[in-house]
């Protein structure tokens, strides 16, 4: 590269850095940043709200913990977001959070301890936010149970290690003495492995904890001297589900690792009728897409139209309380009703798919669990629609789905797209050969 070209490249890089990065760093300004811990009904996530992020969004009637800090904020042009540097933030001590709605008087929220409780482990089930004195007690009990479980696991591992060492020593002795004058082998170790302790609780923290009905609110901080903290006034929108129904997670027998979702009540389930279907009921709720999308990403621009709606799954713990069986229909004729069962996938050597899906049979002395729970619809059942029924036999609203059987494409036709480039190449070669023969036959002038 010539010297002039290097200077041009350096100048272009300087221009990019000067326009893109330096102004973003220069625009860093300290401001009041809201840092709520919000939930979608399954998990709790921290979300930063600088002034440019717009109104705070929370799910109605769910516990949320709001922390307020003063942090530097800068614009990041790559994602088009205003980012708050929480690592360099400082708390605003002595201030109280006030919530206002319409003409009602302001309501003051005190600071109180809270923990996020995962009773089934992180990512294994819905998380809960526990507040007040109950949070401190819960955390202390959690620490005691976690330590006791860890000590029990250590004791079990030591016993197993000692037994293995004794057994190895006996085997070595047997090899040396060749079976003569041998002591009795170590007795078998009849121990049941301890049940793993999966629950988890976060370290208690302090914040403003609230559960708000659906509506529009205003937030502000009031300092110890009675004045409103400058830059602390914000809007908050608490939104609720527009509708509720039941959806399905659908697994085909030949593609059980690739489940499909049918959350909207007007969805149609298509099948080729060549494999069994496993339908797992899931409670779902309809939300405004712009709000549920921005719940965890308030500066997202993916959906901006408030008229756009979306169905999302809810925690699965509620479906057992409502749905007891799956009804199979052919037109208006009811064919059968299927209970929800556990299924286990077993690998089989030499099988066409490499596995089989069978009903899970629980054993009292085993720790195995089903791979999934669903209702199995046989491939030849000739079902045109399905629905869920409650304990009283009444069809649950929003659970009906129509099933349409479509013919799969013929096997040879699947290879037509792959043959197209070969056909084009062959045509080009034939044309070139013909033109070459014509030139050879043409009389020389």
N, C-alpha and C positions, 0 to 999 in steps of 0.2 A: 504494500500500500504506500502510495506516495505521501510526502509530507503534507501537501495541500489537502489530500483526501483525509488524512488523520485529523487535521485541524477542523475540517468540515464535520467529521463524525463527532469530534469533541464539542463542537459548537452546537450540534443537534442535541447531544446528550445534555448539555448545559441548559438548552432551551426547555427540554422536557422536564428536567428537574426543577428549573426555575418556575415553570408554569404550573406543574402538577404537585410537587412536594413542598417546596418552600412556602407558598402561600398557605397550604394546609397547616404547616407547623406554625406559621406566623399568626394564623387565626385562632390559635389556642387561647381560650378565655375561661377563667373560672366562673362557674355558674352553679346554681342549685340543681342537683340531679336527683330525680326520684328513682329508687332502686327497689321495686316491688318484687316479691316472691309470689308468682301467680301459678295457677294450675288449670289444666284442661280437663280435670276429673281423673287423670291417671298419674301425672307426675307434676312436681313443682320445679319451676325454672326461674332463675333471676333474669330480670329484664331491665335494661337501663333506659331511662327516659330523660334525655336532655330537653331543653325548651323546644328545640326544633322537631322533636319526635311526635308532637301532637298530644291528644288526650290519652290518659292512661286507660288501658282496656283490661277489664277483669270479668271473670265468669260470675254471673249472678248467684248469690246464696252460697258462695264458697269462701272458705277462710283464706285470706291473703295477708301477708306480712309486708308492710311498707317501711322501707328505710330511706332516709333522706341524707344526702351528703353533698359536700361542695367539692367539685372535681373539675379539672381542665377538660374542655371539649374542643374537638377539632373536626374538620370536614375531611372525609376520606373519599376522593373522587372515584376510586375504582368501584366501590359498591354504592356510591352516592348516599352515604349515611354520615350522620354526625355521631362520632364516637366519644364516649366519656372514659377517661382513664381512671378507673376505680382504684387501681393500685396506688395512685398518687392522690387519692381523695382524702378528705378529712371530715369528721362528723360535725354536726351542728348541735352542740350541747345546749341543754336548758330550754329547748324549743318544744312546743306541743303542736300536734297536728289537728287541724280543724277541718271538719267536713260539713259542707252546706248543700242543701237541695231546695231550690226554689226560694220561697219566702220564709221557710222554716228557720228557726234560730240555729246557729252553728253548734255542732256537736264535737266535743273535744275527745280525742283518743289518747289515753295514757300509754306510756311505754311499758311493755310487759315481755317476759321471756317466752320463747317459743322454740319448738323443735319440729323437724320434719321426720315423721315416723313411717318406716317401711316395714310393716308387719311380716311380709313374705319375702323380704330382701329387695335390694335395689333392682328395678326393672322387672320384677316378678309379679307385681300387682299394684293396685292403686296406693298412692302415698297419702298420708294424713298430716295435717298441721295441728299440733297440740299446743295450747297456749296456757299462760298463767302458771300457777303453782303445780298444776297437773303435768306440765311439761318438765319441770325440774324433777318431780317424783318419777316420771316415766324414764327419764334419762338415767337416773340413779339405778333403777331396777334393770334397765337394759345393760348397763355396765356390769352389774353383778351377775346377771345371767350369761352375758357374753364371756366373762372371765371364767365362770364355772364350767361353761361348755368347752372353752379352750383347755382348761385343766383336765377335764374328762377325756378329751381327745388325746392329750399328751400321755395320760396314764395308759390309755388303750394302746397307743403306738409303742410305748415302752414295753408293755406286756407282750405284744406281738413280736417286737425285736428280740426280747430275751428268749422267747419260745423258738424263734428261728435260729438264734445262736446255739441254743441247747440242742436243737435237732441237727444242725450242721456238725457240732462236736460229736454227737453220737454216730453220725454217718462216717466221720473221719476215723473214729475208734473202730467202727465195724470194718473199715478197709484195712486198718493196721492188724487187727486180731483175726481177720478172715473168719469171723463168726464164732470164734472160740472164747468162752468165758465173757460173754457180752452181757452188760446190764440191760435192764428193760429200757425201751425207748421212752422219750418224754411223753407224757399223756397228752392227748389232743387238747387244744385250747378252745374250749366251748364258751366263747364270748360273743356277744351281740355288739356290732359296731354302734357307737353312740349316734344318735340322731343329730345331724348338723344344725347349728343355730344360724338361721338365715336372716333373722330380723336385724334391722339397723336403724339407729337414731342419730341425727346430727347433733353436734355440740350446741347446747342452749345459746341463743342469741337474743338480743332485745330489739324490739321494733314496735311499730303501730299495727296492731292486728285488728282486722275488721271483716265482716261478712255483710255485703250490701245487696239489697234487692235490686232488680232491674230498674235502671233509670240513669239520669244524668246528674252528676255531682260536681262540686267545686272543692278543691283542696288548697290549703294554705298553712304556712307555719307561723306560729305566734311565739315570739321570743319571751324571755323571762321578764322583760320590762314592759310587756303588753303590746309591743309593736309587731306588725306583720313583717316577716323577713323578706326583704326585697328579692324579687325573682322567684318566690316560692309559690305563687298562685298558679294552679293548674286545673285542667278539666279532667274528669274521670267518667268513663262510660261503663256501666255495669250492664251486660247484655245476657239475655237468656235464650234458650232454644225456642225456635219458632214452631217446631212440631217434633213429635217423637214417634218412632216406629220400630220395626225389627228388620234387621238385615241378615245376610248370610255370608259366611266364608265358605267357598266352594272348592273342594279338592276332587280332582278326577283320580280314579284308581291308578291309572297309568302315569299320572303326573302329580303325585301327592305333595311333592316339594315345591310346586308352583301354584299356590292357591290363588283363586280369583275372588273378588269382592262384589257383592250385590247389596249395596246399602240403600239406594233409592227405591221406594215402593213401586215405582213404575218401571223398574228394570225388568228385562226378559232374560231368562237363563237359556242359553243355547247349548245343545249337546248333540253329539253324533250317534248316541245310543250304543256306542261300542265299549263303554266302560262304566262301571258303577260310579255314582256321585256320592260324596260325603258332604252333607250340609250342616254347618255349625251355626246355630242361631247367635246373633249378636244384637244387643240393643243399640239403636242409633238415634241421633238427634240431628235436626236440620237447623243450620245457623246461616246468618249472613256471611258470605264467603270473605268479604273484606275484613270483618271483625275477627272471625276465628283464625284467619290466616295471620293477622297482625297481633294476635294474642301474645305470641312469643317473639315476633319480629315486627315491632311497631312501625318501622320505616320501610317495610316491604312495599313494592309497587306492583306485585304480581296481580292483585285483584283490587280495583278501585271502585267498581260499580256496586253500590249498596243493594241493588236489585238482584244481584247474582247470589244464589243460594247453593249450599253444599250440605251433603249428609256425611256425618262423621261417626265413628263407633264410640260407644260409651264403655265404661268399665264393665267387664263381663260378669261380675258378681251378681248382677240383678236379673239376668235372664233365667236362672233356675227358679226364681220366685214366681215367674209369670208363665213361662212356656214349659209344658210337661210332655208334649208329643208333637210330632210332625204329621200332618194329614196329607195323604196322597189322593189326588183327584184325577179323574178322566172325564172332562166336561163337568157335568153336575153330579156324576156318580162318584161316591167316595170309595176308594179302593182299599186303603189300609191306613193304620196309624203306627208311627214308629217312635219308640222312646229314644232318648239320647243315651249313647253308650260310649265307653272308652275303647280306643283302638290302638293296637300295637303293630308297628311295622317290623317285620322279621326278614332279614337278608337270607336269600336262598341261592345257593350256588347252582348254576346251570339253568335257572329259570329265565324266561324270555325278558322279564322286567328286572330280574335280580332281587325281587322282594315279594312278599305277600302281606296283605293287611288283614289282620284277624281281630276278633273281639278280645279285649283285654280282660284277663281273669286275675283279679287281685288275690294275693296270698298274704296271710297274716304275718308270715315270717320273712317276707321279701320287701325290699324298698323300691321296687320298680314302680314306675308310674306310666299311665298311657301317653302315647305320643300326641294324641289329640282326642277330643270328644266331639261326636257328631251323630247325625242320623244317616244311615246308609240306604241309598235308593238304588235298587238293582237296575242294571242296564236294560233289562227286558220288561220293566214294570209298566211301560206304556202310560206314563204320567204326563198330563198336560198342564197341571198347576199344583202348587204346594202351598200350605199355610200352617201356621202354628196354632195350637189350641192350648188354653189354660187348663187348670185343674177342673173347672166346671164344664169343659168341653166346648166353650165358646171360642170362635176364631178370633185371634188377637188382631187388632186393627194395625194395618200397615205391614202385615207379615205375609201377605199373599204374593206369589210370584208365578208368572206363566212360564212354562217350559216348552221350548220348541226344538224338535229334532230335525237336524239338517243333514243332508247326505254329504259325506266327506268327498273331496275330489278324488278322481280315479288315480291310481298309483302312477301309471306311466305319465300322466299329465304333469305330475310334480316336477319332472325333469326337463320340461320344455324350456323354462327360462335358462337353465344351464346349457342347453343345446343351442341356443340362439347365437352366441358368439362363434361356435364351431361352424354353424351353417353359414354365417356371414363370411368367415374365413375361407370356407370351401368355395363359396360363390366367387369371391375375389380371385382365388387361385385359378378356378376354371376360366374366368374371364381373361385373366392374364395369359393363360396358355392358348386360348383361341386367338387373341390378338397377335401372339408370337407366331403361330402357324400361318396366319394371314400374311404377315410381313415376309415370312420365308417363301410363300407361294407367289407373291407378287413379282412380276417380271422386272428385271433391272432395266432402268432407263438409260 
